[in-house]
Amino acid sequence: MGLDLAFSDERLEKALWALTDDAEATPALELIAGIDDIHERERAVSVLGAGGVRQLEPLRELARQQAYRRERWLLLGASLAAAAWEVRDPGASDKATYQQTMQQQALVAEARSALRHAAALGRDDPVPWSELAGVVIGAPLHATEAADVFKRAATIAPDLYLAHARRLTGLTRRWYGTPDYFLAFARTRVEGRPDGHPLHALVALAHIEGCVDGLLRGNVLGRFWRAWRYFGDPEVRHETDAAADRLLAGDGEYRSHPWAMPAHQAFAALYHQAGDAERTRAHLELAGDRPAVWPWRYFGDPGKLFAAARKSAGLQNLVTGC
């Protein structure tokens, strides 16, 4: 799936490459344990979880060695969750797909257990619940688990970016929701947020989901017709532009927010698909020089699309891969 590189944090950078390149988890664990800000911790855990996908056995052993250390279960759980999403190969045979499905289910079960253990060790920490929100999207234990998990995260921290983004995804048709559900969720959760807050990007994410929803229904011609015209709908553009303006209008308080770059990239991805270079540029100028994975992944390779968006917006490309 690739690493999410839409951040600017030297400590996180060093911890990520130590984990991925040197199989050394200590910097990642020390970083997670030392972060007090919940938004920064949510961002770090999501980045490092993707980095820990190839280090599951060492992370399991570290958690077993000191089972009282919350950060060990949190990193293990996030890495297991990321591994579960990576398992399936769309081009696999039926037999391989079945095997991969079984592997995914095992990873999901283990991730759920690790993250709930982390949550029990830190009852005031919303990040295990934010990570669980991604785990339970495709494999809930019961009908209300996804809603319950999000509620736990939002009760502790009402404005966690990734917890909201994951809950929105879980309300899409792919997971037995509807456009009405995820659009209503985005509108409700954005209402009353101050200018500049990253959660204004929920509107962009919801309309990207609306576009993707159109690609999943009907024949080929109908799918492409719906996708082509979606962002041209006056009501969609009015709502999207208003939310984009609110994100851009912040007085600087949120410019250094841990989720500011991914939030601006959500709008950049939408406007790049809509062919609006001016608005794409306005967000890319605040989105960092490296790509997030989502929502670019919906439309192709994140690194290539990010580079293409920067080029179309007249910005120099410093990083072309993901």
C-alpha positions in Angstrom: 0.0 0.0 0.0 2.9 2.3 0.6 4.0 4.7 3.3 2.1 7.9 4.2 4.8 10.6 3.9 2.6 13.7 4.3 4.2 14.9 7.5 7.1 17.1 8.6 8.5 15.8 11.9 12.1 14.9 12.2 11.6 12.5 15.1 8.9 10.7 13.2 11.0 10.6 10.1 13.9 9.0 12.0 11.7 6.5 13.8 10.0 5.5 10.6 13.2 4.7 8.7 14.7 3.0 11.6 11.7 0.7 11.7 11.4 0.1 8.0 15.1 0.0 7.0 16.9 -1.3 10.1 14.1 -3.3 11.7 14.7 -1.2 14.9 11.5 -0.5 16.8 13.0 1.3 19.8 12.9 4.9 18.3 9.2 4.3 17.2 8.2 3.0 20.7 10.0 5.8 22.5 8.4 8.4 20.2 4.9 7.0 20.8 5.4 6.8 24.5 6.7 10.3 24.7 4.0 12.1 22.8 1.4 13.9 24.9 -0.6 15.6 22.1 -3.3 13.1 21.0 -3.4 14.4 17.4 0.4 14.1 17.1 0.2 10.6 18.6 -2.7 9.5 16.2 -0.6 10.7 13.3 2.6 9.0 14.5 0.9 5.7 15.2 -0.8 5.7 11.7 2.5 6.4 10.0 4.5 3.9 12.1 1.9 1.2 11.8 2.3 1.2 8.1 6.1 1.0 8.6 5.7 -1.9 11.0 4.0 -4.2 8.5 7.2 -6.1 7.7 8.2 -6.3 11.4 5.3 -8.1 12.9 7.1 -10.9 14.6 9.7 -8.6 16.4 6.8 -6.4 17.4 4.9 -9.4 18.8 7.9 -10.4 20.8 8.4 -6.9 22.2 4.8 -6.8 23.3 5.1 -10.2 25.0 8.3 -9.1 26.8 6.7 -6.1 28.5 3.0 -6.6 28.3 2.3 -3.6 30.6 3.7 -1.2 28.0 0.9 0.5 26.2 3.0 1.8 23.3 4.1 -1.7 22.4 0.5 -3.0 22.0 -0.4 0.2 20.2 2.3 -0.1 17.6 1.8 -3.9 17.2 -2.0 -3.3 16.8 -1.5 -0.6 14.2 1.0 -2.7 12.3 -1.3 -5.7 12.3 -4.2 -3.5 11.1 -2.1 -2.1 8.2 -0.9 -5.6 7.3 -4.6 -6.8 7.2 -5.4 -4.1 4.6 -2.4 -5.1 2.5 -3.1 -8.8 2.3 -5.6 -9.1 -0.5 -4.3 -9.1 -4.1 -7.0 -8.1 -6.6 -5.3 -10.2 -9.3 -5.1 -13.4 -7.2 -6.9 -16.6 -8.1 -10.0 -17.8 -6.3 -7.9 -20.2 -4.1 -5.4 -17.5 -3.3 -8.2 -15.0 -2.6 -9.7 -17.5 -0.1 -6.3 -18.0 1.6 -5.7 -14.3 1.7 -9.1 -13.7 3.2 -8.3 -16.2 6.0 -5.0 -14.5 6.6 -6.7 -11.1 6.7 -9.3 -12.4 9.2 -6.5 -13.7 11.4 -4.6 -10.4 11.3 -7.8 -8.4 12.0 -8.6 -10.6 15.1 -5.0 -10.2 16.4 -5.1 -6.4 15.7 -8.4 -6.1 17.5 -7.0 -7.9 20.6 -3.8 -5.9 20.6 -5.5 -2.5 20.3 -8.1 -3.4 23.0 -5.2 -4.3 25.3 -3.6 -1.0 24.5 -6.9 0.8 25.3 -7.2 -1.1 28.6 -3.7 0.1 29.6 -4.6 3.7 28.9 -8.3 4.5 29.3 -7.8 8.2 28.6 -6.0 7.5 25.3 -8.3 7.7 22.2 -5.7 6.5 19.7 -6.2 2.7 20.2 -9.9 3.4 19.5 -9.0 5.5 16.4 -6.9 2.5 15.1 -9.7 0.1 15.9 -12.0 2.3 13.8 -10.0 1.1 10.8 -9.9 -2.5 11.9 -13.7 -3.0 12.4 -14.7 -1.4 9.0 -14.7 -4.7 7.2 -15.0 -7.2 10.0 -17.2 -6.0 12.8 -18.0 -8.5 15.6 -21.6 -7.2 15.7 -23.8 -4.7 14.0 -22.9 -1.7 16.2 -19.2 -2.3 16.8 -18.0 0.3 14.2 -20.3 2.9 15.7 -19.4 2.0 19.3 -15.7 2.2 18.5 -16.0 5.6 16.9 -18.1 6.8 19.8 -15.4 5.7 22.3 -12.7 7.6 20.4 -14.9 10.7 19.9 -15.9 10.8 23.6 -12.3 11.0 24.7 -11.3 13.3 21.8 -14.1 14.8 19.7 -11.9 16.1 16.8 -9.6 13.2 16.0 -9.0 13.4 12.2 -8.2 9.8 11.3 -11.0 8.4 13.6 -13.4 10.6 11.7 -12.0 9.7 8.3 -12.2 6.0 9.0 -15.8 6.2 10.3 -16.8 8.0 7.2 -15.3 5.2 5.0 -17.2 2.7 7.1 -20.5 4.4 6.1 -19.9 4.0 2.4 -21.8 1.5 0.2 -18.7 -0.8 0.1 -19.4 -1.4 3.8 -23.2 -1.5 3.5 -23.7 2.2 4.1 -25.1 4.8 1.6 -24.1 8.2 0.3 -26.7 9.8 2.5 -25.1 8.3 5.5 -21.5 9.4 4.8 -22.5 12.8 3.5 -24.7 13.5 6.6 -21.9 12.3 8.8 -19.4 14.7 7.2 -21.7 17.6 7.4 -22.6 17.0 11.0 -19.1 16.5 12.2 -17.8 19.6 10.4 -20.5 21.9 11.7 -19.1 24.4 14.1 -15.5 23.6 13.5 -13.2 26.7 13.5 -11.6 28.0 10.3 -8.5 26.0 9.5 -9.4 22.9 11.3 -8.3 19.7 9.4 -11.8 18.2 9.9 -13.1 20.5 7.2 -11.5 17.9 4.8 -14.3 15.5 5.7 -16.4 17.3 3.1 -13.7 16.6 0.5 -13.4 13.0 1.6 -17.1 12.5 1.5 -17.5 13.8 -2.0 -14.5 11.7 -3.2 -16.4 8.7 -1.7 -19.4 9.9 -3.7 -17.4 9.9 -6.9 -15.9 6.5 -6.1 -19.4 5.2 -5.3 -20.4 6.0 -8.8 -17.6 4.0 -10.2 -18.9 0.9 -8.4 -22.3 0.8 -10.0 -23.7 0.0 -13.4 -21.9 -0.7 -16.7 -18.6 0.7 -17.8 -20.1 3.6 -19.7 -22.4 4.6 -16.8 -19.6 4.4 -14.3 -17.3 6.7 -16.2 -20.2 9.1 -17.0 -21.1 9.4 -13.3 -17.4 9.9 -12.3 -16.8 12.5 -15.0 -19.8 14.6 -14.1 -19.7 14.2 -10.3 -17.4 17.1 -9.5 -19.1 19.3 -12.1 -22.4 19.1 -10.1 -23.0 22.7 -8.9 -24.2 21.6 -5.5 -21.2 19.4 -5.0 -18.8 22.2 -6.0 -20.6 24.8 -3.9 -20.3 22.6 -0.8 -16.7 21.5 -1.5 -15.5 25.1 -2.3 -17.1 26.4 0.9 -15.4 23.7 3.0 -12.1 24.3 1.1 -12.3 28.0 1.8 -12.9 27.3 5.5 -9.8 25.1 5.7 -7.7 27.8 3.9 -9.1 30.6 6.0 -7.5 29.6 9.3 -5.3 32.3 10.9 -2.3 30.0 11.2 -3.3 28.2 14.4 -3.9 25.0 12.5 -1.1 25.2 9.9 1.2 23.1 12.1 -1.6 20.6 13.1 -0.3 17.0 12.6 -3.2 16.4 10.1 -3.0 19.7 8.2 -1.0 18.2 5.3 -3.3 15.2 4.7 -6.3 17.5 5.0 -5.0 19.8 2.3 -4.1 16.8 0.2 -7.7 15.5 0.4 -8.9 18.7 -1.3 -5.9 18.7 -3.7 -6.8 15.2 -4.8 -10.5 16.2 -5.4 -9.6 19.4 -7.3 -7.0 17.6 -9.4 -9.7 15.1 -10.4 -12.0 18.0 -11.1 -9.4 19.7 -13.3 -9.2 22.9 -11.2 -5.5 23.7 -11.2 -5.9 27.0 -9.3 -7.7 25.4 -6.3 -5.4 22.4 -6.5 -2.4 24.7 -6.1 -3.9 26.6 -3.2 -4.0 23.3 -1.2 -0.8 21.8 -2.4 1.1 24.9 -1.3 0.1 23.9 2.3 0.3 20.1 1.8 4.0 19.4 2.0 6.3 17.9 -0.7 5.4 14.3 -0.3 2.2 12.3 -0.8 -0.3 10.8 1.6 -1.6 7.5 0.6 -5.3 8.4 0.8 -7.3 9.6 -0.9 -4.9 9.5 -3.9 -4.9 5.7 -3.8 -8.5 5.7 -5.0 -7.4 7.1 -8.4 -4.1 5.3 -8.9 -0.5 5.4 -7.6 -0.3 8.1 -4.9 3.2 9.2 -5.8 2.5 9.6 -9.5 -0.8 11.3 -8.9 0.7 13.7 -6.4 3.5 14.5 -8.8 1.0 15.1 -11.6 -1.1 17.3 -9.5 1.9 19.4 -8.5 3.0 19.7 -12.1 -0.5 20.7 -13.3 -0.6 23.3 -10.5 2.8 24.8 -11.5 4.7 23.5 -8.5 8.1 21.9 -8.5 8.2 18.2 -7.7 10.8 17.2 -5.1 9.4 13.6 -4.5 7.9 11.5 -7.2 7.4 8.2 -5.4 5.4 6.9 -2.4 
